[in-house]
Amino acid sequence: MHNIRSHIATGALAILLAALNAGCMAPVQAVNAIERSSAQRDLDKGIAVLRAHIKALQDKGDPLGDYFYALGNSDGWIEDVKDPAAITRLFEKAAAKGSMDAKILLALQLATSEPIPGKLDYGKGPRQNLQAWEAGLGKLLPLLTEQCFARRLVLETGRPQMTSYSIAYEIWPTFRDGSSYKNRQGQWETLIPKDSERQKVWEEIHRNCRRPSDEWLGEANHKG
């Protein structure tokens, strides 16, 4: 799951079903309170493991720790920094220290005109800013020849995990489908036409991307 806080709802549903199967007739309000409390404890425990992992990396001087810290604030499960410009500066700090992941997401941010880096939960496009799109892709393409993915910290079924995502996957569908927008007159205008050659370049990067294996963190390492 991309959104760590969505696991509250998943955990709550499991608790409710268990109570019903056991014949529990407690008022819904009381069950909901128990659900939220238990799910929140699990969430807090998982986030604590992720933050400890970040700190351990930072203590070693590993720029991956600074990148994960920036990404945690971008994703919203770390709330130390909320201003979009300040979050972007966290990524820039990590990139300056040598984080390839941060460099990649900053280039993707430029291409997609997003307010903060790291939003991999939905499709990417040029947002009517063709100049920024081309500038961002110009920076992104050589980076992906060195590293085709960006890493991310998540809670997978409530368990802390480091996973990764193919970045070219965010790009090639735009060249397959093209990109259009409605102008002020309500008419559709083509911003990016379908381009099979550019689609092939980016799709091949995605198809050939060899991502690292997902890694369980903390106590999750010792569970089946």
Secondary structure, 3 states (H helix, E strand, C coil): CCCHHHHHHHHHHHHHHHHHHCCCCCCHHHHHHHHHHHHHHHHHHHHHHHHHHHHHHHHCCCHHHHHHHHHHHHHCCCCCCCCHHHHHHHHHHHHHCCCHHHHHHHHHHHHHCCCCCCCCCCCCCCCCCHHHHHHHHHHHHHHHHHCCEEEEEEEECCEEEEEEEECHHHCHHHHHHCEEEECCCCCEEEEECCCHHHHHHHHHHHHCCCCCCCEECHHHHHCC
